[in-house]
Amino acid sequence: MDVDKPTAMQIIVAWRDNKWVVQRNAVEVGAYAYRAHAMDMARTLSAEAAAQGLDCYMLVRQQDGRWDEHPCPKPAPDG
C-alpha cells in the first residue's frame, strides 16, 4: 500500500518520576536527569523525522503537570 503523506512523528518530553522521559511515537527512547539532555535527544529525533520527510510535533509535560505542544525543533544546519 502506498501512502501519499506518511504519518507524523510524535515526540514527547515529559517529567515523570523525578526524570525527563523522551518518547518517539509512544515508545520510550531515553530517560534523563536533566531537561537539556532530554531536549538534545528530542533534537536528534527531530532531525531523523526531517531526514525521512515526516511531519513532526512535540508534546512537553512540565514539572507542574502542564502539557505544551510545539513544532519539533529545527535540525541544526550543517557546518
Backbone torsions as a table, in degrees:
resi	resn	phi	psi	omega
1	MET	NA	134.9	178.2
2	ASP	-103.4	137.3	178.5
3	VAL	-118.1	127.7	-179.6
4	ASP	-61.3	-43.4	-178.7
5	LYS	-128.2	116.9	-179.8
6	PRO	-65.8	161.7	179.5
7	THR	-64.6	148.3	177.5
8	ALA	-72.4	152.3	173.9
9	MET	-91.1	133.6	176.4
10	GLN	-106.8	126.7	175.9
11	ILE	-115.3	128.9	177.6
12	ILE	-116.8	130.4	171.7
13	VAL	-119.3	113.3	-172.2
14	ALA	-135.8	139.2	173.5
15	TRP	-80.5	116.1	-179.7
16	ARG	-143.6	132.2	174.7
17	ASP	48.4	49.3	176.1
18	ASN	64.1	29.9	175.0
19	LYS	-154.6	160.1	175.8
20	TRP	-93.6	120.3	-178.7
21	VAL	-104.5	136.6	177.3
22	VAL	-115.8	131.0	178.9
23	GLN	-127.4	144.7	171.7
24	ARG	-117.4	120.4	-179.4
25	ASN	48.5	48.5	175.8
26	ALA	69.1	12.2	176.7
27	VAL	-113.6	123.1	-178.6
28	GLU	-65.6	130.9	178.3
29	VAL	-115.4	-9.1	177.9
30	GLY	179.3	161.5	175.3
31	ALA	-138.0	135.7	-170.8
32	TYR	-135.8	148.2	177.5
33	ALA	-76.2	-26.9	-175.5
34	TYR	-118.7	138.7	-179.4
35	ARG	-59.6	-38.7	-179.1
36	ALA	-58.9	-38.8	179.2
37	HIS	-68.7	-39.1	177.3
38	ALA	-64.0	-40.3	179.1
39	MET	-68.1	-32.8	174.2
40	ASP	-60.6	-42.5	177.8
41	MET	-66.2	-38.9	177.3
42	ALA	-60.7	-39.9	177.0
43	ARG	-64.8	-39.0	177.6
44	THR	-62.9	-45.7	178.9
45	LEU	-65.1	-37.0	177.6
46	SER	-63.0	-40.3	177.6
47	ALA	-64.4	-38.5	176.8
48	GLU	-62.2	-43.1	179.0
49	ALA	-61.9	-44.2	179.5
50	ALA	-62.2	-41.4	179.7
51	ALA	-64.5	-29.8	179.3
52	GLN	-90.1	-1.1	-179.8
53	GLY	73.3	22.9	-178.7
54	LEU	-91.3	144.7	166.8
55	ASP	-68.0	155.3	-176.0
56	CYS	-146.8	139.0	171.8
57	TYR	-139.5	157.3	-174.0
58	MET	-128.2	136.0	173.0
59	LEU	-110.7	133.4	179.8
60	VAL	-123.1	124.1	175.3
61	ARG	-101.6	114.4	-177.9
62	GLN	-74.3	168.4	-179.9
63	GLN	-63.8	-24.4	178.6
64	ASP	-85.0	3.2	176.8
65	GLY	93.6	-6.1	-179.4
66	ARG	-75.5	138.8	177.4
67	TRP	-102.1	136.5	175.5
68	ASP	-126.9	139.3	175.6
69	GLU	-106.3	137.3	-178.4
70	HIS	-139.0	155.5	167.2
71	PRO	-67.7	155.0	178.8
72	CYS	-64.0	150.0	177.0
73	PRO	-60.9	142.6	177.3
74	LYS	-71.0	138.6	175.9
75	PRO	-63.1	147.7	178.5
76	ALA	-65.9	139.8	177.8
77	PRO	-65.9	145.8	179.0
78	ASP	-68.4	139.6	174.9
79	GLY	78.1	NA	NA
